[in-house]
Amino acid sequence: MKSSNHVKYFIILTLFLSACSTQKNTVINRAYHNLTAHYNGYFNARERVKEGTKTLSALHVDHYDRVLDVFKYATDDKAKTIYPDMDEAIKKSSIVIQRHSMFINGKERCRWIPDNYMIIGKAQFLKHDFWTALETFQYVASTYKDNPKRFDGLIWQMQTQMQLGKMADAEYMLDYLKNEKQLPSKYKPLFAAVAADFYLKKENYPKAIEQLTKAADLATKRADKIRYSYILAQIYQKVDSNDKAFAIYRKVIKMNPEYEMAFNAKINRARSFDVNSADAQQVKDELNKMLKDEKNKDYLDQIYYALSGISMREKDTTEAFQFLKKSVAASTNNANQKGISYLEMGEISFRKLDFRAAQLYYDSAATNITSDYPDYALIQNKKTNLSRLIKNLNIISHEDSLLTLGRLSETEQYSRIDDIIAAEEAESLRKKQEEEAAKAKEQEEQSNMQFSQFQNQPGKDGMPGNSTGSSWYFL
């Protein structure tokens, strides 16, 4: 009897499954394929893409010496770490499409198929396989024209075009989406962020501010809201809207971001505040407090740089210059910050028409700043131009000296030459004495270090050795 029931159940199940054809647009078919398409593959594939997004975000390096990237997609090399998970997501979604797609009479009847195509495209994008991802997003946008998911495809298509440097195509897509009245509300936060990214890449800062403001207001995730707000403050600071930058940096700090962003928000807030405002003394006190905090020992160069910015806004260039010197001296592992501080010193010297000093500081800035720094080419050009200027000034100075010397009597000429030789010998002796003093100091420090190491070596009883007591070798 039990065997007979099992046979009946098996026959019924077989008939049900055979009835669930992907070629028949019936209520039962749609219900079956929608249910299995969602839970059998799409859900797991989506979770893997979410994890891949988190991993890339964690691997992304933020460079706070420039405007932050809107999105945290890391580098090509770092994207390789998520290849296995993304490949698995692509596989799962591909199986869902193969088994459950109901494309009948030019329309997809299984609602989860466009979503699975988007999962495939996003997985390809996160792998930095941008050309393949572009094809997938284009397919979604062109195939599912009556489905809201097409807008998701269009936005990601635009984002992929930007990654490939196809800015003209991205701009066409941007203009289309801006004027599309049917754009669903759930896609507007992403579109605003992608549009902001486009305008930042084009250095159209007024438009970038407009879109970043929208993105920050519409963002549903706290981390996104904080990031967009911070970038918005950076842009306001870049276009010298310092009062707005100050207010947004303060807002970011109150949102309690991760330590590095909070620290840099405080630094940039200090460089953008109004010296006549009620906050002036509070900002200074905060920076001086930060100097004493052990957590900031690797960031002293940035704090001194911020203090120099305050001095500059107070028009005290002498004090600003001293803070910049401290910033350079304190810089240990941040070459770009050292270069930026040298750059400010060069600017101050240049404005004072001290071109020789400016050339030296610009040379140091060009040496320290990395080639990926946004103004790297501009700094190199100014360094080259200043070097040419100094060369010409030296020629003029040399010729003027010869002309002056030629006007003197023979006795005066010999006397002037003797003075020049004596001055050069004195300078040479001074440099030699400084080098010898520095060498002697270095040898003394090495000797002290070796003696300290000897003192701290364990004796027979396991305690640090010393020159007295029972641990003395000859006792």
C-alpha positions, 0 to 999 in steps of 0.5 A: 500500500505504501509503495503504491502511494509513493508511485502516485506521488512520484507520478503527480510530481513528474506531471507537475514538473513536466507541466512547468514548461518554460515555453508555456505562459500559464499561472502555474508555470510563472509561479513555479519558475519565479519561485525557483529562480529566486530562491534556487540561484539568485539569492545565493548569487546576490549574496556573493556579489554583496560580499565581493563589494564589501571586500573590494571596499575594504581593499580600496586605498583612500588618498586623503591628499586629494579628492576621494573616489566616489566609489571604492572599487580598488585596483585591478590586482586587488580585484583578483581576490574576489574572482572565485566568488564572482565566478561562482555568482556568474555560474549560479545566475547563468544556471537560473537563466538557462533553466527558468527563463520564459521569454515568450512572444518577445517578453520575459515572463519570469520576473527574476531573469533580468535581476540575474543578468544584472548580478552577472554584469555586476560580478563582471564589473567587480572583477574589473572585466569591464568590457564584458560587463558593458555587454551584459548591461547593454543587453539588459537595457535593450532587451527589457525595455518595459521592465524598470530593471532596464534603468539599473542596467543603464546606470551601470552601463554609464558607470562602466563606460566611465571606467573604460574612459568612454566619457562621450558615451557616458555623457550621452547616457547621463543626458538621457537619464537626467531627462527620463521621467520614468526613472524609479526612485530606488535608482535615483541615489545611485544615479546621483552618485554616478553623475557626481563621479562623471562631473568630478572626472570632467572637473565640472565642480558646480555640477559635481556639487549639485549631484553630490548634494543629491547623492548625500541626501538620498543615500540610504546607507550611512557609510555612503552618506558620510563619504558623499558629504566628505567629498562634497566638503572637499569640492567646496574647499577646492573652489574656495567656498570655505564657509560651506566646506567648514560646515560640512566637515563639521557635519561629517565629524558629528556623523562619527566616521572611521578614524582616518576620515574623522582625522582628515575632516578635522585637518581640512576643517582647520584649513577652511575656517574663518579666522574671525569666527567664534570657532577660531580658538576652538579649532586651534585648541583642537589641533594642539590637543591632537599634537599631544595625542599618541594616536596621532604620532604618525600624523604630526606632519598633517597637523603642523600643515593644518596649523600653517593653514590657519597662520596663512589665513591669519596672514602670518606667513612667518609663522606659517613657514615655521609650521611648514618646516615642522611638518617636513621634519615630522614627516616619516612615512607620508611622502606626499605630505612632505612634498605638499608642505615643501610646495607651500614653502615654495609658494610663500618664497615665490610670492616674496620674490625669493626665487632661489629659495622657491626653486629649492623648495619646488625641487624638493616638492617634485622629488617627494610627491608621487607621480599619481598626485593630481598636480604632479605635472604642474609641479614638475613644470613649475620646478623646471621653469624656476630652474631656468629662471635661476640659471638666467639670474646666475648668468645676469649676476655673473655678467654684472659682477664682471662688468663691476670688476672691469670698472675697478683699478688693477689694485682694486680688482686684485683686492676684490678677487682676494676677498672672493677667494677668502669668502669661498675658503671660509664657506668651505671650512664652515661646511667641513666643520659642520660635516665633522661635527655631524659625523662625530655626533653620529659616532657618539650616538652609535657608541651610546646605542652599542653600550646600551645594548651591552648593558641590556644583555642578560647575565648568568642569572637571566637579568640585564648585564651591568658592570657591577655585582656578581654578574661581572664576568671575572668574578 
